[in-house]
Amino acid sequence: MSEQHFDTVLVVDFGAQYAQLIARRVREAHVYSEIVPHTISAQELAARQPAGVIFSGGPKSVHVEGAPRIDPAVYDLGVPILGICYGAQLIALQLGGEVADTGRGEYGKTDLEVLNEGVLFGGQPARQQVWMSHFDSITQAPPGFETTAMTAAVPAAAFEDADRGVYGVQFHPEVVHTPHGQDILKHFLYDACDALPTWTMSSIIETSVEAIREQVGSGRAICGLSGGVDSAVAAALVHKAIGHQLTCVFVDTGLMRQGEGDQVVETFQRHQGMELIHVRAADRFFERLAGVTDPEEKRKAIGELFIRVFEDASGGIEDARFLVQGTLYPDVIESGTSEAARIKSHHNVGGLPEDMEFELVEPLRNLFKDEVRRVGEELGLPEEIVWRQPFPGPGLGVRIIGEVTPEKVAILQQADAIVREEIRKADLERDIWQAFAVLPDIRSVGVMGDERTYAHPIIIRAVTSEDAMTADWARLPYDLLERLSSRIINEVPGVNRVAYDITSKPPGTIEWE
């Protein structure tokens, strides 16, 4: 997607768990944002022509050896800068202020006294609550800066030099625990950066359609339609741009959730009017995965075969040289960019063969999940597609630990269907980011009908999240967990035990592989 029509704010990542949240909050103010590494040079940053820059927080003290820094020349570019937490301390340190270990940190809800509204606090109460998470404190703002707020522990909890366009806040305005935080960000975006709030769903669609038409021209494209939210919205967006130049290829890998194959065909072929090729390739995928147990090998094997099936299916489509994918911004970050170390290879990012014959069309590459859903609604996709829970590209292949076999897939499909059905009955679908079952590569001893059993356990995973970059395990009601356990053990042959995963992300990931 081209973002040249939008004012852009760059979020410099200093290793903060909230860097992605800052970027999302900026977008919620209808200003486009991207995350960049702190190693970016002033020249590289200037080349991006940002309307503003935000320094994120970070886990380190500015005084420790090896603590991340920013190119000092960035301050001379004339681009407005907002430092948050570590970012504010770094500004203070690099521009001549003082940051000290006062022996008194602040964590959690903290009372802030606004000394001067300045740019950031316009129209806000003189006393307000903010969210702090720091040990070092800014004891003195840099020369030429005005201290605009303080707390009991931090003499310079906010400071600014409006003429220079540099601002700092010790607290975290991006979190919901700072009630006026979004207003502070908006003051920076609209008043300090003069950014226009043009990053809207309609403008995103308009810009995407224009970029797709420019890229594809009169050629033909095929889309890897899985039935999930991402590929569905990508297909709808490309279909809006090029109409019948798009052919959707639905590869039934045999690794989908129960009943999804039929639903995909029904939704996109009959109701959306898209040209759809249905490829039944389960046997090929099971054959390719035989004996494969390493999760990275599984992802790459599935990704490569996926492309090969596309190449086979596109043989009769004239000029089909474009492949549409539902790659999202978190996929790009997690798969490893200059901004982030690789956590795992996403099927639609890192699992593609180097000799792939298609040119990629990725209209959602710059979007977070919530933005994708809103685009889908704007395009008129049905609710059951737009609000479907995220599903990994490799499907159940990465929810089966160890070798993938048809028998294991059948067990997991039945268990997973029960999990989703009970979550839906409990009216928790919109509250939970993902809820699913995992089949580990172990067996456990049990007793069923006075007989000893040696069968599979099922692990239930349910998390809450805003963008999949971080996630917390869902506190499901005990009676719901009891129903899940009872139904799975009684209704799914080969299962004698159910466990619930209470690991957050980090340290874990949402998926098990």
Order of alpha helices (4+ residues) and beta strands (2+ residues): beta-alpha-beta-alpha-beta-beta-alpha-beta-beta-beta-beta-beta-beta-beta-alpha-alpha-beta-alpha-beta-alpha-beta-alpha-alpha-beta-alpha-beta-alpha-alpha-alpha-beta-beta-beta-beta-alpha-beta
